[in-house]
């Protein structure tokens, strides 16, 4: 998976936004550090409702979504649908 994410970085000037969603702060920090080191712009959300709001606001800009399987929030299912469907 990590190699696939690194392939998304086309050049040093390319910024590929990634939305990382999880309820464990330590996991978020570790993923953020690794992705930023690889050249990604990282957006964080600590629960599904927050992630859906960010997806609606920035869907066209987000290149990838990394999420925990089980998250707090009523909109968990909404993250897997397009922003126009939620």
Buried (B, 14 or more C-beta within 10 A) or exposed (E): EEEEBEEBBEEEEEEBBBBBBBBEEEEBEEBBEEBEEBBBBBBBBBBBBBBBBBBEEEBEEBBBBBBBEEBEBEBBEBBEEEBEEB
